[in-house]
């Protein structure tokens, strides 16, 4: 099962440092996307979005575990 994290970086000068920081923690860069908008050339903001992934030892997603626990509790209550 993979674990995912999305990080917003506000300035392009910080992108490389952010990637290095996350890689040292065991994450791998999966996707790098930019987006921005503004009213004029001086007001234009560009944000950088980095999507990281890493392998997780868990075999079952937490949402599935929660659903199973809820179903078990409901069955026990009847």
Secondary structure as the mmCIF struct_conf table of DSSP 4:
data_model
#
loop_
_struct_conf.conf_type_id
_struct_conf.id
_struct_conf.beg_label_comp_id
_struct_conf.beg_label_asym_id
_struct_conf.beg_label_seq_id
_struct_conf.end_label_comp_id
_struct_conf.end_label_asym_id
_struct_conf.end_label_seq_id
STRN STRN1 UNK A 2 UNK A 9
BEND BEND1 UNK A 10 UNK A 11
HELX_RH_3T_P HELX_RH_3T_P1 UNK A 12 UNK A 14
HELX_RH_AL_P HELX_RH_AL_P1 UNK A 15 UNK A 24
TURN_TY1_P TURN_TY1_P1 UNK A 25 UNK A 26
STRN STRN2 UNK A 28 UNK A 37
BEND BEND2 UNK A 39 UNK A 40
TURN_TY1_P TURN_TY1_P2 UNK A 41 UNK A 43
STRN STRN3 UNK A 45 UNK A 55
BEND BEND3 UNK A 57 UNK A 57
BEND BEND4 UNK A 59 UNK A 60
HELX_RH_AL_P HELX_RH_AL_P2 UNK A 62 UNK A 77
#
